[in-house]
Amino acid sequence: MASLSGDRDQELIAAVRGGNRSAWDSLIRQNERWVRGVVFSTTGNPRIVDDVCQQVWAHAWQQFDTLAHDDKWKAWLYRLARNAAIDAGERAGRQRQLYGGSVEHAVVADRGPTPDQALQLQERHRRVLSAIQALPALYREPFVLRHLEDWSYEQIAETLALPVDTVETRLVRARRMLRESLNGEPV
């Protein structure tokens, strides 16, 4: 992973092991964004991201002593986040089947100078988010990590335990699927 954030993570992990609770809070702040990306890329459901992330951090705190190698922090945390997201996604799917509910889509806040422009931005954001949600997890995970979290191909490959060539292939296919679902509109 990135060496600067990796070095900072190592310092914070050592402080947490030494009993520094504020270091844990800093570790969360430093990694919260990409954990959210992992959860979203796994579930494709923006409505459950907050709840799943809270579960991930609670579980990480409870299981922190099981982290055998501090340099494997990101991979360890990734597995916790991905497993929690898979469980939550399965629960959400069962609830939709049970109650017949539908997935609602997140809408971007009004950013345009006019109501028409804001509506166009919201509709485009909704379409892109819906298209990302519709990607199979096999393609959605690397896509979100690369394009929303700005991870390198090597970081994605290491975290997902895949060859870099496979990551490249999945990203190409994800982009193609998104273009097709958006009728050629740039993502």
N, C-alpha and C positions, 0 to 999 in steps of 0.2 A: 504494500500500500504506500501511500505518499510518505516519504521519509520524515518530513516535518511533523505531520500529524501523528505518524507512527512513533516518533521520539516523544512527542507530548503525551501520547497515550501511555507509553512505557513509564514515564515519570508519574503520571496520575495513578496508574495501576500499583506502582510501588508505594505511593502515598496511601492508597486505599488499603493495601496489605498492612501498612503501618498503623491503621486505625483512623485515618483522616477522612471523615464523612464528607467534608466539603470537596475533597478530591473526587469522590464518587459523583457529586452533583456536577462538577466540571467535566468529568468523563461522559456523563449523560449529555450535557450541552454540546460537547464536541462531536458526539456521534449520533445525536438525535436525528439529524436530517437524513443521513444515509440509512438509518434503521427504518425510518418512515418510508424511504424508497424501497427497501427490501419488502416491507409489509405490503405496500401498494403493488409492487411488481408481482408478488406472489398471489395476492387475492384479487387484484384488479378492482377492488371495491373501496372507494375513498371514504365511505360512511363508517367503516369499522377501523380505519387506520389508528385513530387516537386511542381507542380502547385496547387494541392489540399491542400498541407501543407501550402502554402502561403495564400490560401483562408481561411484556418482554423485559422491561427494566426491573419489575418486581422479581421475576424469575432469575434474572441475571444477578441481582443482589443476593438472593437466597442461594444460588449455585456458584457464587464467585469463587469459593474455595476449590471447586472442581476444575478451575482453569489451571491446568498443569504447567503450561508454558506461556508466559506473558506475551511473547512475540506472536502467539497464535490468537491473540485477543479478537481481532477482526473476524477471523474465520469462526471462532467459537461463538461470538455474538451473532454473526450471520446465521449460523445454524439455529440458535435459539429463536431469532426473529422469524426465520423461514418456517420453522416447525410450528410456532405459535400462529403464524398467518395461515398456514395450511389448516390447522385445527379450526381457527375462526372462520375461514372460508367454507369449510365443510358444515359447520354449525349454521352459518348464514344460509347456505344452500338448503339445508334441511328445514329451516324456518320458512324460507320462501315456498318450499313445496307444501309444508304443513298449512301455512296461512294464505297461500296464493298471492303473496305480495310480489311487487316488482322492484327492480333496482332503480333507485333514483340517481340522478346525475348531479354532480357538483357544478355550480355555476360560478364563473369568475365575477369578481366585484366590478362595478361600473368604473371603467377607466377612460372611457372615451369622452371627448369634450361635448358630444351631443348624444341625446338618447338613442338616435338611430345607430350611431357608431358603437355605442355601448352594447346595444342589442346584437349587432353583428359580431362583436368580439365574444359576447357570451355564447352565442349560437356556435361559433367556430370552436371555442374552447370545449363546449359540450360535445360537439361532434368528434373532436380529436380525443378527448378523454374516453368517450364511448368506444371509439375505434381501438384505443390502447387496451381498454378493459376486455374487448372482444378477442384480443390476441390470445392464443394458447399460452399457458404459463411458460412453456418451453422457450418461446420467443419473447414474451412480455418481460421476464426477469432480466435478461441481458439488455433489452432495449431500455428499460427504466434505469438500470444501473449506468448505462453508457450515456444516454441522452438527458436524463433528468438529474442524475447524480454525478455525471462527468467522470466516471471511472475509466481507467485505461482498459484496453483489451486484456492486458496481462493481469490486472487486478480482478477483472471479471472471471477470467480463466482460472486463476488460483482459487478464488472464492467458490466458484461453482464446480471446481475439480474437473475442468474440461480443457482440452487442447485449445490454444489460441485460434487455430483454424476453424474449430467448431464454433467458437464465439463469433468470429467474423461471419461465418455462414448463417448463423441464427440471426445476426443483426441485419444482414442483407435481406433475408427472408421476411423479417419483421417489418422492415421499411417498405418492402414491396407489398406486403399484405396491407399495411396502413395506407399506402398510396391507392391501392385498389379499392379499399373500403371508403376512402375519401374522394374517390373518382378523380385521381390525379392531383388533387389539391396538395400543395406542399405542407408537410407536417410542421 
